[in-house]
Amino acid sequence: MRPFATAIPAALCAALAAPMAALADTPVGTWATPPDRKGVTAHIEARPCGDATCGVIARTYDAQGRPVETPNLGVRVFWDMTPAGNGEWTGRAYVPAAGATVPGTIRVAGDRMEVSGCVGPICRSQTWRRVR
């Protein structure tokens, strides 16, 4: 009877851990971008929007880490991001520096998210870090 009694708590722990592991590789959360050409960094808040994930510029900071107001605050930088398999999410992205909306891809690995998109034949990517 002892093995059965210990199997139930172990199975329960495994069942609870599986969703937590899946959540770790989701784009939902707050992400910090690298500095732009002016030294400004942004915090992007990624949240569910329907069956997809969307991200908005929630806060911006100068090179010294002080909050600053920029015209991009509140701008949606990605939307319609849905799982495409193999850890990738695909949808649409807005590139403020180019003023362009492009097909976008994100790939989450732990506390890092690679964001990429192409404007014509020119493709760029950035690695964002999860804000805790």
C-alpha positions in Angstrom: 0.0 0.0 0.0 2.9 2.3 0.6 4.0 2.6 -3.1 0.5 3.7 -4.1 0.4 6.4 -1.3 3.6 7.9 -2.6 2.7 7.6 -6.3 -0.3 9.9 -5.9 1.6 12.9 -4.6 4.4 12.4 -7.2 1.8 12.3 -10.0 0.1 15.4 -8.6 3.4 17.2 -8.5 4.3 16.2 -12.1 0.8 17.3 -13.3 1.2 20.7 -11.7 4.8 21.2 -12.9 3.9 20.6 -16.6 1.8 23.7 -17.0 4.5 25.8 -15.1 7.2 24.5 -17.5 5.0 25.4 -20.5 4.4 28.9 -19.0 8.1 29.5 -18.7 8.5 29.5 -22.6 5.5 31.7 -23.3 5.9 35.3 -24.6 3.4 36.5 -22.0 5.1 38.8 -19.5 7.3 42.0 -19.5 10.3 42.2 -21.7 13.2 44.7 -21.8 14.6 45.7 -25.2 18.2 46.6 -25.9 18.9 50.3 -26.2 18.0 52.0 -29.5 20.2 54.5 -31.3 19.3 57.2 -28.7 20.1 54.9 -25.8 16.4 54.4 -24.9 15.2 51.0 -23.7 11.6 49.9 -23.5 9.6 47.5 -21.5 7.2 45.6 -23.7 4.2 44.1 -22.0 3.0 40.9 -23.8 -0.5 39.7 -23.0 -3.0 37.3 -24.4 -5.3 39.0 -26.9 -8.0 36.5 -28.0 -6.3 33.3 -29.0 -3.0 35.1 -29.7 -0.4 37.2 -27.9 0.1 41.0 -28.3 2.8 43.3 -27.1 2.7 47.0 -26.3 5.5 49.5 -25.3 4.6 50.1 -21.6 7.5 52.0 -20.3 10.7 53.7 -21.7 14.0 54.6 -20.0 16.9 56.7 -20.9 20.5 55.5 -20.8 20.7 56.2 -17.1 17.6 54.1 -16.4 15.3 57.0 -15.7 11.7 56.8 -17.0 11.2 59.0 -20.1 8.2 59.9 -22.2 8.5 59.0 -25.9 6.1 59.0 -28.8 6.2 55.2 -28.8 4.6 54.7 -25.4 1.5 52.6 -25.8 2.4 51.6 -29.3 1.6 48.0 -30.2 4.8 46.3 -31.4 3.4 42.8 -32.1 0.0 41.1 -32.4 -1.6 38.0 -33.7 1.3 36.0 -32.4 0.3 32.3 -32.3 2.4 29.2 -31.7 3.9 27.9 -34.9 5.7 24.9 -33.4 9.2 24.3 -32.4 9.1 27.1 -29.8 8.3 29.8 -32.4 5.4 32.2 -32.5 4.4 34.0 -35.7 2.3 37.0 -36.4 2.7 40.7 -37.2 5.2 43.2 -35.8 5.6 47.0 -36.0 9.1 48.3 -36.3 9.0 51.9 -34.9 12.4 52.9 -36.3 11.3 51.9 -39.8 7.7 52.9 -39.4 6.8 49.5 -41.0 4.5 46.6 -40.2 6.0 43.3 -41.1 5.5 39.5 -40.6 7.2 38.8 -37.3 8.5 35.8 -35.4 9.4 35.4 -31.7 11.2 32.5 -30.0 11.2 32.3 -26.2 13.9 30.4 -24.4 13.7 30.9 -20.6 14.3 34.6 -19.8 15.3 35.5 -23.4 13.1 36.2 -26.4 14.4 36.6 -29.9 12.2 38.9 -31.9 12.7 39.1 -35.7 11.1 40.5 -38.8 11.9 41.4 -42.4 11.2 44.6 -44.3 11.6 43.4 -47.9 14.9 41.5 -48.2 16.4 43.1 -45.0 15.8 41.0 -41.9 16.7 42.1 -38.3 16.4 40.5 -34.9 16.8 41.6 -31.3 17.1 39.6 -28.1 14.9 40.9 -25.3 15.2 39.8 -21.7 12.3 38.9 -19.3 11.8 41.5 -16.6 11.2 40.0 -13.2 
